[in-house]
Amino acid sequence: MDNTHASRLAARDLAVVWHPCTQMHDHETLPMLPIARAEGAWLYGPDGGRWLDAVSSWWTCLLGHRHPRIVAALKDQLDRLDHVMLAGFTHEPAIELAEELVRIAPKPGAFPSMRAVPPPALREEVPGGRRRGSVVESAPLTRVFYADNGSSAIEVALKLSFHYWRNLGRGERTRFIALTGGYHGETLGALSVTDVALYRNTYAALLLDPIFAPSPDAYEAEPGESPADCARRRLGELRAILERHAHETCAIIVEPLVQCAGGMRMHDASYLTGLRALCDEFDIHLIADEIAVGFGRTGTLFACEQGGIVPDFLCLSKGLTGGTMALSAVLTTAQIYEAFYAEYSAGKAFLHSHSYTGNPIACRAALATLSVLRDEPVLERNRALAAHLAARIAPLKDHPHVADVRQTGMIAAIELVKDKRTREPFPAAERRGLRVYRHGLENEMLLRPLGNIVYFMPPFCITPDEIDRMVAVAVEGIERALA
């Protein structure tokens, strides 16, 4: 190893740091890249190297690194209040952020032009008429519970749903329904409703026992099926599951439109519409995990808008603070809040806490992020950028080792396979995606494939020229990986 500053930092790191989602042995041959600063879509090393952050640093840097309005908000807040516990105390950033989240959250009946029509099977009356029990159909989201990160938000939503039913005397409801291929985090509750074997299998003995329903993933559509047809069929299969298990189910959890860590699997928005209808009919909660897809990633501020739905719990994180601070929020309804509101002696309080709940600095970063989304034509620019990206990746549809090219808003993915006709995957041990990653680093590009799925989720500040460069490097990496 040469005697550069970057090399010395890498050596110091490998002597003491254990990195996330990493087999540390890989770094015997895979360079560790120290980063000294960042600006816009770019990361810079201490010795002059740079890399375009094509994955927004695990999908967090929504507007790009060091956005000036977010930086200014952070500096201002540091001169006022660093932290105070949110039990028994409050502060203006937490209040203002909650108010803003409630204001922008999906609203009942707010998206008639986007709402898909539920399949006929979902419009049929059930015996005795459409059931409305403890869940109010399309109730507005009016309460905000803060946590520290995405997995913590999922834990909060799962516990709130279970505890709600318990407070109502429905203690038999102890299970959750999740989708195959879904990912919701790696704390034990969140991992329980995750169906990605790489993360789940090792800890299976420690996890809850969820019910997995087939994903509406359009990649798994049957021959001749459209994405909407696939969604309709999967809703029918979910109905059959609910007929057997609704009595013991607290909630269904879903990643709206894109199952990200499970391989950027994408589904038709009509699935969300039908899912909301089923939850209303069978009287169970709907948890929408928009941790990765919220705040404009899918083309609308929230992915739920494209299905014309309001969930009972909306989980947010990642881009919430523009990639600067750890913060998450769970939005829920007044009805759920009121099920916990009682004299302390009733034992109904939600006694869940995190030391840094509602941290003022993180809340200010989130407020600055939301102000940019409010004041600037970010979504309009994104639509143009998404169209540009779609045009650049379209030629890959004809590649002999590409089974699928898919895109939802500012998220795009390329599925590499051994056999295009049969969709036989490359053996995982060949680590073709790692070859793409290495090629990217050698050419000023941070690409981090999910197995053999090369994807793009760049910050919203990326330019058309940078998109051209990003795709060109990825295509070169794919060719090398498949050689």
HELIX and SHEET records of a PDB file:
HELIX    1   1 HIS A    5  VAL A   16  1                                  12    
HELIX    2   2 MET A   24  GLU A   28  5                                   5    
HELIX    3   3 SER A   56  TRP A   59  1                                   4    
HELIX    4   4 PRO A   68  LEU A   78  1                                  11    
HELIX    5   5 GLU A   92  ILE A  104  1                                  13    
HELIX    6   6 PRO A  120  ARG A  123  1                                   4    
HELIX    7   7 GLY A  150  ASN A  167  1                                  18    
HELIX    8   8 LEU A  188  SER A  192  1                                   5    
HELIX    9   9 ALA A  197  ARG A  200  1                                   4    
HELIX   10  10 ASN A  201  LEU A  206  5                                   6    
HELIX   11  11 ALA A  218  GLU A  220  5                                   3    
HELIX   12  12 PRO A  227  HIS A  245  1                                  19    
HELIX   13  13 ALA A  246  GLU A  248  5                                   3    
HELIX   14  14 SER A  270  PHE A  282  1                                  13    
HELIX   15  15 ALA A  303  GLY A  307  5                                   5    
HELIX   16  16 LYS A  318  THR A  321  5                                   4    
HELIX   17  17 ALA A  334  GLU A  338  1                                   5    
HELIX   18  18 TYR A  344  ALA A  346  5                                   3    
HELIX   19  19 PRO A  360  ASP A  375  1                                  16    
HELIX   20  20 VAL A  378  ILE A  393  1                                  16    
HELIX   21  21 ALA A  394  ASP A  398  5                                   5    
HELIX   22  22 ALA A  428  GLU A  430  5                                   3    
HELIX   23  23 ARG A  432  GLU A  442  1                                  11    
HELIX   24  24 PRO A  464  LEU A  482  1                                  19    
SHEET    1   A 4 ARG A  37  GLU A  39  0                                        
SHEET    2   A 4 TRP A  42  TYR A  44 -1                                        
SHEET    3   A 4 ARG A  50  ASP A  53 -1                                        
SHEET    4   A 4 MET A 445  LEU A 446  1                                        
SHEET    1   B 7 LEU A 141  ALA A 147  0                                        
SHEET    2   B 7 SER A 328  THR A 333 -1                                        
SHEET    3   B 7 PHE A 313  LEU A 316 -1                                        
SHEET    4   B 7 HIS A 285  ASP A 289  1                                        
SHEET    5   B 7 THR A 249  VAL A 254  1                                        
SHEET    6   B 7 ARG A 175  LEU A 179  1                                        
SHEET    7   B 7 ILE A 211  ALA A 213  1                                        
SHEET    1   C 2 VAL A 258  GLN A 259  0                                        
SHEET    2   C 2 ARG A 265  MET A 266 -1                                        
SHEET    1   D 3 VAL A 402  THR A 408  0                                        
SHEET    2   D 3 ILE A 411  LEU A 416 -1                                        
SHEET    3   D 3 ILE A 453  PHE A 456 -1                                        
END                                                                             
